[in-house]
Amino acid sequence: MKRSAAWRAAASAAALSTLLLAACGGGGGDDGLLPPVPGVTCSTAEERLWLDRYFDDWYFWYRLAPNPNPARDMSLAEFFEASLYTGNDPRFPRDRWSFMEPSADFDRFFEEGRQLGYGLFLAGIETGADPSRPLLVRYVEPQSDAAARGVRRGDQIVSVGGRPASAIVAADDYGAFAPSEEGQTLDLVLRQDGIERSVTLRASAYVLSPVTLARVLQTPQGRRMGYVHVKDMIEQAETGLDRAFADFRAAGVTELAIDLRYNGGGLVSLSRRLASYVSAARTRDQVYARLLFNDRRADDENETWRFQPTSQALELTRVYVLTGPRTCSASELLINGLRPFVDVVAIGDTTCGKPVGFLPVSRCGTTFSVVNFESVNARDEGRFFDGIAPVCAVAENFAKPLGAADEPLLATAQALADGGSCTASAPARRSPLAAGAAPRRGGEPPERQGAWRR
C-alpha cells in the first residue's frame, strides 16, 4: 500500500517523539505515548489505521510484512497478527516475538517491578508433553503467595483444581497457572518430600526479586567463585547487582557464574550493566552492542552501546553463563556482547534464539512491542535465531536448589574452573520454547521475554 509523503512524514514525526519518550521510561495509559492526532479517537477503526502507519514506518521487517488493509473489519489483535512478517525470507524466521498487551501490565512490570501471578513457574516444556513424566515446579518467586505457602522448587504438581497433572501435560494446557486478575485462586495438590498436601494460592501483583541469590563459594580445588542468579533485567535489579559484585570484589573471586537459565530478558541497559561487571580491563570503551533498525529509521535510530564503567567491575578473562531454553533476548545479548572480549562458557541448554528487540509504544491503553531492531556485537555477530548452544550441555535437576554447590549446572561450572571437563552432560537440543512475551494459548506461562531499548 503506497502512502503520501506528507502522511508518512506526519506519522514519522509523531512516532519519533514518542519513541524518545519510551526510551526514557514513559509509560502508557489512556493518553498513551503516541497520542491520537486532533479528531482521531481510540475506536478500533482508528487504531487499525494508526497501527498500519506505525508498522509501515518502524517495523524491522516492513518490506517483507503482509501489509493487510486497515479498512477490513477485524479486531485490533487480529489486525496486529495479520501484520507480522511470516518468514518468507530465508535470512529470517517468522516473527514470533512481536506482541501487544495492556499498558497496565507493561507499566506494572517495568515501572513498578511487580508481576501479576501466583509466583510458581513450571518445568512444563521439560515433560515433552509426555503424561508419564512428572510436572515439577522449577522456580518460585520469593515474594509471591506460592513462596508464602511453602511451595518449593522440585515440588511435584499432582493435580490442579481436581484435574490430574498428567492430563494437563498431555493437553499442553497450563492456562490455569496464568491468572487474569488479582484475587483469583488456584487449588493444587502437591507432592513434597513424598508427602501430598493441598494448597490454595491467591493471585497478586507481587514485588519481583530480580536478583534472587548471590554468594561466594569455593570450588573443590579451592578457587573462589562468585555466583549470581538474575531473574529479570529491570531497573530494580541494579541495587542487587551492585551489592553482589561489591561482595565478589571484596572476596577476591577469580571465577564467576551468572545464572540466566530463567531470564527472558528485559532492558538493554540492564543487560549492558550486568555484562560490564565482568572485566573492566578488557571491555573499557569497547562496543557492547549495536542496535540496527530498518532502512527508514537507520539514520536516526541506529545506536552503539558501549560497556559501562563501574567501580565494582571484576578483572576476569572467563565467565560461566548458565543457560536454558528460557534464556532469551537481552540475556542472549549479554552472551553475544561479551564474546569478543572474554571466554564465555555457556552451560546448560540451548537458548531461545531472539537477536531482535523492541521500543515500547503505548497508545489508548495498549502497549505494542513490535520488533524494531536487530542486535550485533563488536564483531558484527548476531542473527542467532537457532539459539546459542552450550559449551557443556547439562540437564537440570529440579530437586537441587539454585545456587547449591551440587546443582548440576553450577557444579559443572566449578569443575571447568578447576580444569576439569563437562559433567552430568546431556545432548544439546534446539530450544522448544517459542520466544515471545505472552504465553501461547494454554501453554506454559513463560518469563517475560524480550530486549527493550531503554
C-alpha positions as CSV (number, residue, x, y, z in Angstrom):
1,M,0.0,0.0,0.0
2,K,1.6,3.3,-1.1
3,R,1.1,6.3,1.2
4,S,1.7,10.0,0.5
5,A,4.9,11.6,1.6
6,A,3.0,14.1,3.8
7,W,1.1,11.4,5.5
8,R,4.3,9.4,6.2
9,A,6.1,12.5,7.4
10,A,3.4,13.3,9.9
11,A,3.3,9.8,11.2
12,S,7.1,9.6,11.5
13,A,7.4,12.8,13.4
14,A,4.8,11.7,15.9
15,A,6.4,8.2,16.3
16,L,9.9,9.6,16.7
17,S,8.9,11.9,19.5
18,T,7.0,9.1,21.2
19,L,9.9,6.6,21.0
20,L,12.3,9.1,22.5
21,L,9.9,9.3,25.4
22,A,9.6,5.5,25.6
23,A,13.4,5.2,25.7
24,C,13.4,7.3,28.8
25,G,10.8,5.1,30.5
26,G,7.5,6.7,29.5
27,G,4.5,4.6,30.5
28,G,1.1,4.1,29.0
29,G,-2.4,4.9,30.0
30,D,-5.3,6.2,28.0
31,D,-3.4,9.1,26.6
32,G,-0.5,6.8,25.5
33,L,2.9,7.5,24.1
34,L,1.5,8.1,20.6
35,P,-1.5,10.4,21.3
36,P,-4.3,10.5,18.8
37,V,-4.0,13.4,16.4
38,P,-6.8,16.0,16.6
39,G,-10.1,14.5,15.6
40,V,-8.8,10.9,15.9
41,T,-10.4,8.6,18.5
42,C,-9.5,5.3,20.1
43,S,-12.0,3.4,18.0
44,T,-10.9,0.1,16.6
45,A,-11.0,1.5,13.1
46,E,-8.7,4.4,14.0
47,E,-6.5,2.1,16.0
48,R,-6.0,-0.1,12.9
49,L,-5.2,2.9,10.8
50,W,-2.6,4.1,13.3
51,L,-1.1,0.7,13.6
52,D,-0.9,0.3,9.9
53,R,1.2,3.6,9.7
54,Y,3.4,2.5,12.6
55,F,4.2,-0.9,11.0
56,D,5.0,0.8,7.7
57,D,7.5,3.1,9.2
58,W,9.0,1.4,12.3
59,Y,8.7,-2.4,11.8
60,F,12.0,-4.1,11.2
61,W,10.5,-6.3,8.5
62,Y,8.2,-3.7,7.0
63,R,9.3,-4.6,3.4
64,L,8.6,-8.3,4.0
65,A,5.4,-8.0,6.0
66,P,1.9,-8.9,4.6
67,N,0.6,-5.3,4.9
68,P,-3.2,-6.0,5.4
69,N,-5.8,-3.5,4.5
70,P,-6.7,-1.4,7.7
71,A,-10.2,-0.8,6.3
72,R,-11.0,-4.5,6.8
73,D,-13.4,-5.2,9.7
74,M,-11.3,-7.1,12.2
75,S,-10.3,-6.7,15.8
76,L,-7.1,-4.8,16.6
77,A,-5.5,-8.1,17.8
78,E,-6.4,-9.8,14.5
79,F,-5.0,-6.9,12.5
80,F,-1.8,-6.9,14.6
81,E,-1.3,-10.6,13.9
82,A,-2.1,-10.2,10.2
83,S,0.7,-7.5,10.0
84,L,3.5,-9.7,11.3
85,Y,6.3,-11.0,9.0
86,T,5.6,-14.6,8.1
87,G,9.1,-15.9,7.3
88,N,9.2,-15.6,3.6
89,D,12.9,-14.6,3.6
90,P,15.5,-17.4,4.2
91,R,17.6,-15.0,6.3
92,F,14.9,-14.6,8.9
93,P,12.4,-16.9,10.6
94,R,8.9,-15.7,11.0
95,D,8.2,-13.0,13.6
96,R,7.2,-14.9,16.7
97,W,8.2,-12.1,19.1
98,S,6.1,-9.0,18.5
99,F,3.2,-8.7,20.8
100,M,0.7,-6.3,22.3
101,E,-0.5,-6.1,25.9
102,P,-2.4,-3.8,28.3
103,S,-0.3,-0.8,29.2
104,A,-1.1,-1.5,32.9
105,D,0.7,-4.9,32.6
106,F,3.7,-3.3,30.9
107,D,4.0,-0.5,33.5
108,R,3.5,-2.8,36.4
109,F,6.5,-4.9,35.3
110,F,9.0,-2.2,34.1
111,E,8.0,0.8,36.2
112,E,6.8,-0.8,39.4
113,G,8.8,-4.0,39.4
114,R,5.8,-6.2,40.1
115,Q,4.1,-9.0,38.3
116,L,0.6,-10.5,38.4
117,G,0.5,-14.2,39.2
118,Y,0.7,-17.0,41.8
119,G,4.5,-16.9,41.8
120,L,5.3,-20.5,40.8
121,F,6.9,-21.4,37.4
122,L,6.7,-24.9,35.9
123,A,9.0,-27.3,34.2
124,G,6.3,-27.9,31.5
125,I,8.4,-28.0,28.4
126,E,10.8,-30.5,30.0
127,T,8.0,-33.0,30.1
128,G,7.9,-33.2,26.3
129,A,4.1,-33.5,26.6
130,D,4.6,-37.0,28.0
131,P,1.9,-37.5,30.6
132,S,4.0,-40.3,32.2
133,R,6.6,-37.7,33.3
134,P,6.0,-35.6,36.5
135,L,5.1,-32.0,36.3
136,L,7.5,-30.1,38.6
137,V,7.9,-26.6,40.0
138,R,11.2,-25.2,38.7
139,Y,11.1,-21.8,40.4
140,V,9.2,-19.8,43.0
141,E,9.2,-16.1,43.2
142,P,10.4,-15.2,46.8
143,Q,7.7,-12.5,47.5
144,S,4.8,-14.4,45.9
145,D,1.9,-16.2,47.5
146,A,3.4,-19.5,46.4
147,A,6.5,-18.8,48.4
148,A,4.4,-17.7,51.4
149,R,2.6,-21.0,51.4
150,G,5.7,-23.1,51.2
151,V,5.8,-24.1,47.6
152,R,9.4,-25.0,46.6
153,R,11.5,-25.8,43.6
154,G,11.2,-29.5,42.9
155,D,7.7,-29.9,44.2
156,Q,5.5,-32.2,42.0
157,I,2.1,-31.0,40.8
158,V,-0.3,-33.9,41.4
159,S,-3.5,-32.1,40.4
160,V,-4.9,-28.6,39.6
161,G,-8.5,-27.9,40.6
162,G,-9.1,-31.7,40.7
163,R,-7.6,-32.2,37.2
164,P,-4.7,-34.6,37.2
165,A,-1.3,-33.2,36.2
166,S,-0.9,-35.9,33.6
167,A,-4.0,-34.5,31.7
168,I,-2.5,-31.0,31.8
169,V,0.8,-32.3,30.4
170,A,-0.9,-34.4,27.7
171,A,-3.0,-31.4,26.6
172,D,-0.2,-28.9,27.0
173,D,-2.8,-26.8,28.7
174,Y,-1.4,-24.6,31.5
175,G,-3.8,-21.8,31.3
176,A,-4.9,-22.2,34.9
177,F,-1.5,-21.0,36.1
178,A,-1.9,-17.6,34.3
179,P,-4.4,-15.5,36.3
180,S,-6.1,-12.5,34.6
181,E,-6.7,-10.5,37.8
182,E,-5.8,-10.3,41.4
183,G,-7.7,-12.4,43.8
184,Q,-8.1,-15.4,41.5
185,T,-7.4,-18.7,43.3
186,L,-5.6,-21.9,42.2
187,D,-6.2,-25.2,44.1
188,L,-3.3,-27.5,43.9
189,V,-2.3,-30.9,45.3
190,L,1.5,-31.0,45.7
191,R,3.9,-33.9,46.5
192,Q,6.7,-32.6,48.6
193,D,9.3,-34.9,50.1
194,G,7.0,-37.8,49.3
195,I,4.0,-36.4,51.2
196,E,1.0,-35.0,49.4
197,R,-0.7,-31.8,50.6
198,S,-3.4,-29.4,49.3
199,V,-2.7,-25.7,48.9
200,T,-4.8,-22.8,47.6
201,L,-2.8,-20.0,46.0
202,R,-4.2,-16.5,45.5
203,A,-3.1,-14.3,42.6
204,S,-1.5,-11.0,43.5
205,A,0.7,-8.3,41.9
206,Y,3.7,-9.4,43.9
207,V,7.0,-7.5,44.1
208,L,9.7,-9.1,41.8
209,S,13.1,-10.2,43.2
210,P,15.2,-9.7,40.0
211,V,18.5,-10.7,41.8
212,T,17.4,-13.6,43.9
213,L,20.7,-15.1,45.1
214,A,24.3,-14.0,45.2
215,R,27.0,-16.0,47.0
216,V,30.7,-16.8,47.0
217,L,31.6,-20.5,47.0
218,Q,34.8,-22.4,46.9
219,T,35.4,-24.9,44.1
220,P,36.7,-28.4,45.0
221,Q,40.2,-27.2,44.3
222,G,39.9,-24.1,46.4
223,R,39.1,-21.4,43.8
224,R,36.7,-18.6,44.8
225,M,33.7,-18.4,42.5
226,G,31.0,-15.8,42.6
227,Y,27.5,-17.0,41.7
228,V,24.6,-14.7,41.0
229,H,21.1,-15.6,39.8
230,V,19.4,-12.9,37.8
231,K,15.8,-13.5,37.0
232,D,14.6,-10.2,35.4
233,M,16.6,-7.4,33.7
234,I,14.7,-4.5,35.1
235,E,15.9,-1.3,36.8
236,Q,15.1,-2.8,40.2
237,A,18.0,-5.3,39.7
238,E,20.6,-2.5,39.9
239,T,20.9,-2.4,43.6
240,G,21.2,-6.2,44.0
241,L,23.9,-6.4,41.3
242,D,25.9,-3.5,42.8
243,R,25.8,-5.3,46.2
244,A,26.7,-8.7,44.7
245,F,29.7,-7.5,42.7
246,A,31.0,-5.4,45.6
247,D,30.9,-8.6,47.7
248,F,32.6,-10.5,44.9
249,R,35.4,-8.0,44.7
250,A,35.9,-7.9,48.4
251,A,36.1,-11.7,48.5
252,G,38.7,-11.8,45.7
253,V,36.7,-14.1,43.4
254,T,38.7,-15.4,40.4
255,E,35.8,-17.2,38.7
256,L,32.2,-16.1,38.0
257,A,29.0,-17.9,37.2
258,I,25.9,-15.9,36.1
259,D,22.7,-17.8,36.2
260,L,20.4,-16.7,33.4
261,R,18.6,-20.0,32.9
262,Y,15.1,-18.4,33.6
263,N,15.9,-14.9,32.4
264,G,13.8,-14.0,29.4
265,G,15.5,-10.6,29.0
266,G,14.3,-7.1,29.7
267,L,16.1,-3.8,29.4
268,V,19.2,-3.5,27.1
269,S,20.6,-1.0,29.7
270,L,20.4,-3.6,32.4
271,S,22.0,-6.3,30.2
272,R,24.9,-4.0,29.5
273,R,25.3,-3.1,33.2
274,L,25.5,-6.8,34.1
275,A,28.0,-7.5,31.3
276,S,30.1,-4.5,32.4
277,Y,30.8,-6.1,35.8
278,V,32.7,-9.0,34.2
279,S,36.0,-7.5,33.0
280,A,36.8,-3.8,33.3
281,A,40.2,-4.0,31.7
282,R,39.1,-5.9,28.6
283,T,35.9,-4.1,27.9
284,R,36.7,-0.5,28.8
285,D,35.5,1.8,26.0
286,Q,34.6,-1.2,23.9
287,V,31.4,-1.8,21.9
288,Y,28.9,-3.9,23.8
289,A,26.2,-4.0,21.1
290,R,24.9,-2.2,18.0
291,L,21.2,-1.9,17.5
292,L,20.3,-1.8,13.8
293,F,16.9,-0.5,12.6
294,N,15.2,-0.8,9.2
295,D,16.4,1.4,6.3
296,R,13.8,4.1,7.0
297,R,14.9,4.5,10.6
298,A,18.6,3.7,10.4
299,D,20.0,7.2,10.0
300,D,18.1,8.5,13.1
301,E,17.9,5.4,15.3
302,N,20.9,3.0,14.7
303,E,22.8,3.1,18.0
304,T,26.0,1.9,19.5
305,W,26.1,0.8,23.2
306,R,29.5,0.7,24.9
307,F,30.4,-1.1,28.1
308,Q,29.6,0.9,31.2
309,P,32.5,1.8,33.6
310,T,31.7,0.7,37.2
311,S,33.9,0.6,40.3
312,Q,32.6,-2.9,41.1
313,A,33.8,-4.5,37.9
314,L,36.0,-7.6,38.1
315,E,39.1,-8.4,36.1
316,L,38.2,-11.7,34.6
317,T,39.1,-13.4,31.3
318,R,36.4,-16.0,31.6
319,V,32.8,-16.2,32.7
320,Y,30.4,-19.1,33.0
321,V,26.8,-18.4,32.0
322,L,24.1,-20.9,33.0
323,T,21.5,-21.1,30.2
324,G,18.4,-22.9,29.0
325,P,15.5,-22.6,26.6
326,R,14.1,-19.7,28.6
327,T,17.4,-17.7,28.4
328,C,16.2,-15.1,25.8
329,S,16.8,-11.8,24.1
330,A,18.6,-9.3,26.5
331,S,20.2,-12.4,28.2
332,E,21.5,-13.7,24.9
333,L,22.6,-10.2,24.2
334,L,24.9,-10.4,27.2
335,I,26.5,-13.6,26.0
336,N,26.9,-12.3,22.4
337,G,28.2,-8.9,23.7
338,L,30.9,-10.4,25.9
339,R,32.2,-12.9,23.4
340,P,34.6,-10.7,21.6
341,F,36.5,-9.8,24.8
342,V,36.2,-12.7,27.3
343,D,35.8,-16.5,27.2
344,V,32.0,-17.0,27.6
345,V,31.3,-20.6,28.7
346,A,27.6,-21.4,28.3
347,I,26.5,-24.3,30.4
348,G,23.0,-26.0,30.3
349,D,20.8,-25.9,27.3
350,T,20.4,-24.0,24.0
351,T,18.9,-20.5,24.4
352,C,15.7,-19.3,22.9
353,G,17.2,-17.6,19.8
354,K,16.0,-13.9,19.8
355,P,18.6,-11.5,18.5
356,V,16.0,-8.7,17.9
357,G,14.3,-6.1,20.2
358,F,11.7,-3.5,20.8
359,L,11.0,0.1,21.5
360,P,7.7,0.0,23.5
361,V,5.0,2.2,22.1
362,S,1.8,2.8,24.1
363,R,-1.5,4.2,22.8
364,C,-5.1,4.1,24.0
365,G,-4.2,1.8,26.9
366,T,-2.3,-0.8,24.9
367,T,1.5,-1.2,24.7
368,F,2.9,-2.6,21.5
369,S,6.3,-4.3,21.5
370,V,7.0,-4.6,17.8
371,V,10.4,-5.8,16.5
372,N,12.2,-2.6,15.7
373,F,15.9,-3.6,15.6
374,E,18.3,-6.5,15.5
375,S,21.4,-6.5,17.7
376,V,25.0,-7.4,16.8
377,N,28.2,-7.4,18.9
378,A,31.6,-5.6,18.3
379,R,32.4,-8.2,15.6
380,D,29.0,-7.6,13.9
381,E,27.9,-11.1,15.0
382,G,24.2,-11.7,15.5
383,R,21.2,-13.4,14.0
384,F,21.4,-16.4,16.3
385,F,17.9,-17.4,15.5
386,D,18.6,-21.0,16.3
387,G,19.7,-20.1,19.8
388,I,23.1,-20.1,21.4
389,A,24.3,-23.7,22.0
390,P,26.0,-24.5,25.3
391,V,29.7,-25.4,25.5
392,C,28.6,-28.0,28.1
393,A,25.1,-29.4,27.6
394,V,23.8,-30.2,31.1
395,A,20.3,-31.4,32.2
396,E,18.6,-29.7,35.2
397,N,17.9,-31.5,38.4
398,F,14.9,-29.6,39.9
399,A,15.4,-31.4,43.2
400,K,18.6,-29.3,43.7
401,P,18.2,-25.7,44.9
402,L,19.5,-22.9,42.7
403,G,22.9,-21.9,43.9
404,A,23.7,-25.2,45.7
405,A,27.2,-26.4,45.0
406,D,25.9,-29.8,43.7
407,E,23.2,-28.3,41.4
408,P,24.3,-29.8,38.0
409,L,24.8,-26.6,36.0
410,L,26.8,-24.8,38.8
411,A,28.7,-28.0,39.6
412,T,29.8,-28.1,36.0
413,A,31.0,-24.5,36.2
414,Q,33.1,-25.4,39.2
415,A,34.5,-28.4,37.5
416,L,35.5,-26.4,34.5
417,A,37.0,-23.7,36.6
418,D,39.2,-26.4,38.2
419,G,40.4,-27.5,34.8
420,G,38.0,-30.5,34.5
421,S,35.6,-31.4,31.8
422,C,31.8,-31.3,31.4
423,T,29.9,-33.4,33.9
424,A,26.3,-34.6,34.0
425,S,26.1,-33.9,30.3
426,A,23.0,-34.2,28.1
427,P,22.7,-33.8,24.4
428,A,22.3,-30.1,23.3
429,R,18.9,-29.6,21.6
430,R,17.1,-26.8,19.8
431,S,15.0,-24.9,22.3
432,P,11.4,-26.0,22.1
433,L,10.2,-22.8,23.7
434,A,8.8,-20.3,21.1
435,A,10.2,-16.9,22.1
436,G,7.5,-14.3,22.8
437,A,6.5,-12.3,25.8
438,A,2.9,-13.7,26.1
439,P,2.3,-17.4,26.7
440,R,0.9,-19.4,23.8
441,R,-2.7,-20.2,24.3
442,G,-2.9,-22.7,27.1
443,G,0.9,-23.2,27.1
444,E,3.3,-23.0,30.0
445,P,3.4,-19.3,31.1
446,P,7.0,-18.2,30.4
447,E,9.0,-15.5,31.8
448,R,8.6,-12.1,30.1
449,Q,10.9,-12.3,27.1
450,G,12.4,-9.5,25.1
451,A,15.0,-6.8,24.7
452,W,13.6,-3.3,25.3
453,R,15.8,-0.4,24.4
454,R,16.0,2.0,27.3
